[in-house]
Amino acid sequence: MKTHFLRPRDVPELQIWAEVFIFTALALGLPVLFNAQDPFWTEGGFSWPVLGPLLVSLRYGFSKGFISILCLLVGQLFLLQANILSPQSDFNINAMIGYIIVIMITGEFRDVWERTNQQQSIQLEYVTDRLETFTRQYHLINSSHDRIEQMLAGHTLSLRESLQAVRTSIGLLKERRLDSAAQKIIDLFVEYGSLERAGLYKVENDSVLEPPLASIGKMSPIAKNDPLILAMIEEKELVSVKDEKASPGISKYHMAIPLIDVNNTIYGAILVERVQFFALKNTTLTLLAVMAGHIGDLLRHEITNPVMTYEESPYFIRQVKRANKEAKRYNIPSQLLKIKANNITDKSTQLMSYLSEARRGLDIYLYDDKNQVLLLLMPLADELEKAGFIARMNTWCKERTGSTLAELDIVIEQQLALPISSDDIKRLVSLS
C-alpha cells in the first residue's frame, strides 16, 4: 500500500511504533547532549523534551502520546539514577504532571477529530456510491427516452390533436371527394400511424376496388379473400393481425382500416402491408380507427359550424351519434350537457351567448337563442374535464355578469356520459 507521511491512517503499524520510539529517543537524548546541566529546563525557558511526545500525540492520538511521555519520564528518571545526568538536575514532579495532562488533552482532541473524519469519509463514500448509481440510472433513462423519441419522432399519439388535424386538413380541401382527398388522407395515416407501406382503396358494395387511389410504397395486387379484408367488411371496423376476428387464415396485411361514416357505410379502406411494430398497440389502433371514422363523416357529409343553430339540429345529432359510437366501440369518453335559462334576461342572454363562443377545440354546440337552450357535446372529455368545465362556467358567469348561475336561474338540466340510447339522443336534442 502506498503511504503518505501526512496521512497517519495509511501508515503501517510497525512504522508507527518506530516513529514513536524515534521521537521519544530524540526528546530524551538531545537535551542530555546539549544541556546536561539542566535537561528538564527547570531553570527557566521552554521545556523542549516535551515536544517529542507532543508530536507523537498530535500525529497518532492519545494512546501513543501517553506511552511516549511515560517513556520520556521513565527514561529521565533512569538517567538520574544512573548518574548520567548531573546530580543537581531537578526532577520537577509538578511540571511532569502538567506535561502528561497536556499530552493527554492533545491526544484526545486528535482522536476526536480522527473519528469525525472517519465518519465523514464513510458518509462521503456512501454519497459517492449513490451518486454513481443515480448517474447510471439517469443515463439509462436518458438513453431510453432518446430511443422513444426516435421511435415517435414526427408524430403525436394525442387523439384530440389528431382529430383537430384531420378536421383542418379535410376542411382545406377544395373538393371533398375520396379520390381528390386520397393523398392527403394517406399522409395523415402515415404521420399518426407510422405506416411504411399502405394504400387507400375505394369500396363499393362491400368490395375493395383496384387500383389504389393513393399509396405509400409499392402495393401488391389485392387478395379478394384475404381474411383481414373479409373481417373488416363484416365487422365494419378496423382489424389488425392482433385480432381474433382475422382468423382463420393468414393475411398479407397488418391492418385493414375502413373509412366508415356514422351510418356504418364503408366507402373507402386503407390496407396496410407493412407498419412499424410499436404502432400495433391498442392506443395507436384506436387512434387510427377514430380518425378513419371522422374522415368518413367529413368526406360524406358537409363540415358543419361547431356552433349550430336550432335549424342545424340534424347535423348535431349526427355528431352525437359519432361520439356515441366511439364511446360504445372504443370506450372513448364523451360528455353531453343541456344548459337552460329558465328566466330570460339581458344578463342570461349575454352569458349564454358567451358560453356558445367560449368553446374548446373539438366541442360542438347547438344553441337555441330564442328559448335560451344550449346543448354541449364534449368529445374525448371524461367526468373530471366535465366538472372542470362546469366550475369554469360559474367563474365566467360571476366575471361577466356579477351574478352566479343560480342567481340568473341558469341550470344544467341534464349531464350525460356517452354512450346513451338513440331515444335519449332524440329526446335531448328536442330542446324542449
Order of alpha helices (4+ residues) and beta strands (2+ residues): alpha-alpha-alpha-alpha-alpha-alpha-beta-beta-alpha-beta-beta-beta-alpha-beta-alpha-beta-alpha-beta-beta-alpha-beta-alpha
